[in-house]
Amino acid sequence: MARNIQSLERAAAMLRLLAGGERRLGLSDIASSLGLAKGTAHGILRTLQQEGFVEQEPASGRYQLGAELLRLGTTYLDVHELRARALVWTDDLARSSGESVHLGVLHQQGVLIVHHVFRPDDSRQVLEIGAMQPLHSTALGKVLSAYDPVAHSEALETERRAFTDRTVCEPDAFENVLDLTRARGYAADIEETWEGVASIAAPIHDRRRMPVGSVGITGAVERLCQEGELRPELIAAVRDCARAVSRDLGAGRF
């Protein structure tokens, strides 16, 4: 059985202590409450402070929870609200398109799949929630890179690997792809990430009109394409789904 890391357990206990009871606590209070030596408690608090999880009030020297915890908590809630708002619409998209549907958000220089609706047939499929996709080659990733400045920077700063001979890797060419994505309102991936597979994705915005994710369909090229072009009715279905989720998040009409 794997052993727990004591310093992480102590840090977690500190955060829980600061989250309950009095808003601010001094070093002695924290150390005595957790049964730690002052030196040990101070070292952990200093690390948490450097990471933004704890703040120290200059006048009193007391500690309180930091803004970084709020940011992380808001991100968690945003992702879960996004998924909750998208459930009905992604189910409808899977039914109308006959393809699998993925909902993605920016995470650690890639696209994190937070919701996956299976293709509505009897084929064997693998649930991909929690999987990561690249920003530069997938339709979900291109949408995020086109509309989210942070994702854009991540896509340009990280290595853009050529998964197939169709993958766009060169910076100027990639920027042209993003320009086209913004102009059309959707992104495409036709065998740029996986041979024989195509995908279409569109952006989801929140009440502040900020991009918070992307939604898209993925399937065999022969189903998504006709005479080498993506089927317009599938593009329209994906864009309608993204707009519907955005409206449910308070973004209004796009």
VMD Tcl script that draws the C-alpha trace (Angstrom):
set ca {
  {0.00 0.00 0.00}
  {1.40 3.41 -1.03}
  {2.35 5.71 1.86}
  {0.83 9.19 2.07}
  {3.16 12.17 1.78}
  {3.20 13.75 5.24}
  {3.98 17.30 4.11}
  {1.00 17.27 1.72}
  {-1.28 15.93 4.44}
  {-0.15 18.73 6.75}
  {-0.64 21.36 4.04}
  {-4.16 20.05 3.36}
  {-4.94 20.13 7.08}
  {-3.75 23.74 7.23}
  {-5.99 24.76 4.35}
  {-8.98 23.08 5.98}
  {-8.17 24.84 9.27}
  {-8.01 28.23 7.57}
  {-11.24 27.50 5.71}
  {-13.20 27.00 8.94}
  {-13.60 28.96 12.13}
  {-11.91 32.34 12.32}
  {-11.02 34.02 9.06}
  {-7.37 34.68 10.01}
  {-5.07 32.66 12.26}
  {-1.63 33.31 13.65}
  {1.34 30.95 13.34}
  {1.05 29.81 16.98}
  {-2.67 29.06 16.60}
  {-2.08 27.02 13.44}
  {0.87 25.11 14.89}
  {-0.91 24.24 18.15}
  {-4.17 23.28 16.42}
  {-2.35 20.82 14.18}
  {0.18 19.61 16.74}
  {3.16 20.90 14.77}
  {6.36 22.64 15.73}
  {6.33 26.33 14.83}
  {9.25 25.89 12.46}
  {7.49 23.10 10.59}
  {4.22 25.03 10.37}
  {6.01 28.16 9.19}
  {7.82 26.26 6.42}
  {4.56 24.82 5.07}
  {2.80 28.18 5.31}
  {5.65 29.89 3.47}
  {5.38 27.37 0.61}
  {1.59 27.75 0.43}
  {2.03 31.52 0.43}
  {4.51 31.37 -2.46}
  {1.99 29.32 -4.47}
  {-0.82 31.77 -3.73}
  {-2.87 29.32 -1.64}
  {-2.32 31.32 1.56}
  {-1.96 35.06 2.20}
  {-0.41 36.79 5.21}
  {-1.88 40.03 6.52}
  {1.06 42.49 6.81}
  {-0.23 44.32 9.90}
  {-1.05 41.36 12.12}
  {1.05 38.61 10.53}
  {-2.00 36.34 10.54}
  {-2.74 33.93 7.71}
  {-5.83 33.43 5.55}
  {-6.75 31.53 2.39}
  {-5.30 32.98 -0.82}
  {-6.79 34.03 -4.13}
  {-5.34 31.05 -6.01}
  {-7.69 28.71 -4.16}
  {-10.62 30.85 -5.25}
  {-9.43 30.73 -8.85}
  {-9.09 26.95 -8.76}
  {-12.48 26.56 -7.12}
  {-14.12 28.82 -9.69}
  {-12.55 26.82 -12.50}
  {-13.90 23.61 -10.98}
  {-17.37 25.08 -10.69}
  {-17.22 26.52 -14.21}
  {-16.31 23.14 -15.70}
  {-19.11 21.40 -13.86}
  {-21.62 24.09 -14.79}
  {-20.47 23.82 -18.41}
  {-20.96 20.06 -18.40}
  {-24.34 20.33 -16.67}
  {-25.60 22.92 -19.15}
  {-24.33 20.87 -22.10}
  {-25.86 17.49 -21.20}
  {-29.16 17.83 -23.07}
  {-27.69 19.64 -26.07}
  {-24.83 17.19 -26.56}
  {-27.25 14.27 -26.38}
  {-29.35 15.95 -29.07}
  {-26.26 16.54 -31.21}
  {-25.24 12.89 -30.98}
  {-28.73 11.80 -32.04}
  {-29.02 14.26 -34.92}
  {-25.51 13.71 -36.29}
  {-25.17 10.01 -35.56}
  {-21.64 10.68 -34.28}
  {-19.85 10.83 -30.94}
  {-19.76 14.20 -29.20}
  {-16.95 15.64 -27.07}
  {-16.91 18.65 -24.78}
  {-13.43 20.07 -24.08}
  {-11.75 22.74 -21.98}
  {-8.22 24.12 -21.84}
  {-6.03 22.24 -19.38}
  {-2.22 21.90 -19.08}
  {-1.37 22.91 -22.66}
  {-4.03 20.66 -24.16}
  {-7.74 19.95 -24.38}
  {-9.28 18.05 -21.47}
  {-12.37 16.05 -22.41}
  {-14.96 16.73 -19.69}
  {-17.97 15.11 -21.37}
  {-18.36 12.41 -24.02}
  {-21.57 11.16 -25.61}
  {-21.22 7.86 -27.45}
  {-22.14 7.49 -31.10}
  {-25.76 6.25 -31.06}
  {-25.19 2.83 -32.59}
  {-24.24 -0.61 -31.34}
  {-20.51 -0.28 -32.00}
  {-17.97 -0.83 -29.22}
  {-16.72 2.49 -27.87}
  {-14.40 3.68 -25.10}
  {-15.38 6.50 -22.73}
  {-12.89 9.34 -23.19}
  {-13.76 11.61 -20.27}
  {-10.46 12.73 -18.74}
  {-8.50 12.16 -21.95}
  {-6.25 14.90 -23.31}
  {-6.17 16.07 -26.93}
  {-3.64 18.40 -28.61}
  {-4.47 22.05 -29.19}
  {-2.97 22.43 -32.65}
  {-4.43 19.51 -34.60}
  {-7.87 18.68 -33.19}
  {-11.01 20.66 -33.97}
  {-11.68 21.15 -30.24}
  {-8.15 22.46 -29.74}
  {-8.19 24.79 -32.74}
  {-11.41 26.39 -31.49}
  {-9.86 27.05 -28.08}
  {-6.66 28.35 -29.68}
  {-8.64 30.67 -31.94}
  {-10.88 32.20 -29.29}
  {-8.96 31.90 -25.99}
  {-5.76 34.02 -25.76}
  {-4.27 31.68 -23.14}
  {-4.88 28.63 -25.33}
  {-3.46 30.53 -28.29}
  {-0.22 31.20 -26.41}
  {-0.02 27.59 -25.21}
  {-0.49 26.26 -28.73}
  {2.27 28.48 -30.10}
  {4.72 27.89 -27.25}
  {4.45 24.09 -27.10}
  {5.73 21.60 -29.63}
  {3.27 21.09 -32.49}
  {3.78 17.45 -33.37}
  {2.93 16.14 -36.83}
  {0.53 13.25 -36.21}
  {-0.14 12.75 -39.93}
  {1.09 14.35 -43.15}
  {-1.92 16.71 -42.92}
  {-1.06 18.19 -39.50}
  {-0.38 21.93 -39.64}
  {2.70 22.66 -37.54}
  {4.41 25.75 -38.99}
  {3.51 28.91 -36.98}
  {2.33 31.13 -39.85}
  {0.25 28.36 -41.39}
  {-1.24 27.59 -37.98}
  {-2.17 31.25 -37.48}
  {-3.92 31.17 -40.87}
  {-5.93 28.16 -39.68}
  {-6.98 30.10 -36.57}
  {-7.96 33.12 -38.66}
  {-10.14 30.85 -40.81}
  {-11.64 29.28 -37.68}
  {-12.68 32.69 -36.33}
  {-14.04 33.76 -39.71}
  {-16.16 30.61 -40.10}
  {-17.12 30.16 -36.46}
  {-16.00 26.54 -36.34}
  {-12.87 24.40 -36.68}
  {-12.21 21.27 -38.70}
  {-9.81 18.36 -38.38}
  {-9.74 16.07 -41.40}
  {-7.15 13.38 -40.72}
  {-4.81 15.85 -39.01}
  {-4.72 13.91 -35.75}
  {-5.86 10.40 -36.66}
  {-5.88 8.72 -40.07}
  {-9.41 8.17 -41.36}
  {-11.00 10.38 -38.68}
  {-12.56 13.83 -39.02}
  {-14.04 16.23 -36.49}
  {-15.91 19.52 -36.35}
  {-16.02 21.84 -33.30}
  {-17.40 25.23 -32.30}
  {-16.78 27.58 -29.34}
  {-18.86 27.88 -26.18}
  {-19.01 31.27 -24.42}
  {-20.17 32.22 -20.94}
  {-22.22 35.17 -19.68}
  {-19.16 37.42 -20.01}
  {-18.84 36.37 -23.67}
  {-15.58 34.66 -22.74}
  {-14.66 31.31 -24.37}
  {-15.01 28.55 -21.79}
  {-14.88 25.42 -23.91}
  {-15.55 23.79 -27.23}
  {-17.98 21.13 -28.40}
  {-17.68 18.92 -31.44}
  {-18.40 15.68 -33.22}
  {-15.89 13.06 -34.31}
  {-16.30 10.24 -36.77}
  {-15.06 8.48 -39.87}
  {-14.08 10.74 -42.76}
  {-16.50 9.01 -45.11}
  {-19.41 9.87 -42.80}
  {-18.47 13.47 -41.97}
  {-17.27 14.40 -45.45}
  {-18.84 14.37 -48.88}
  {-16.67 14.81 -51.97}
  {-13.76 15.89 -49.76}
  {-15.70 18.59 -47.88}
  {-17.35 18.52 -44.48}
  {-21.09 18.06 -44.72}
  {-22.74 21.46 -44.18}
  {-25.64 20.03 -42.16}
  {-23.15 18.61 -39.63}
  {-21.34 21.93 -39.37}
  {-24.67 23.65 -38.74}
  {-25.64 21.09 -36.09}
  {-22.36 21.58 -34.18}
  {-22.65 25.36 -34.30}
  {-26.28 25.23 -33.16}
  {-25.27 23.03 -30.21}
  {-22.47 25.44 -29.19}
  {-24.83 28.41 -29.41}
  {-27.47 26.60 -27.34}
  {-25.00 25.78 -24.56}
  {-23.67 29.35 -24.66}
  {-27.20 30.72 -24.28}
  {-27.78 28.44 -21.29}
  {-24.59 29.84 -19.75}
  {-25.98 33.36 -20.14}
  {-24.08 34.43 -23.25}
  {-27.18 35.56 -25.15}
  {-27.39 35.31 -28.91}
  {-24.29 34.83 -31.09}
}
mol new
graphics top color blue
foreach p $ca { graphics top sphere $p radius 0.5 }
foreach p [lrange $ca 0 end-1] q [lrange $ca 1 end] { graphics top cylinder $p $q radius 0.2 }
display resetview
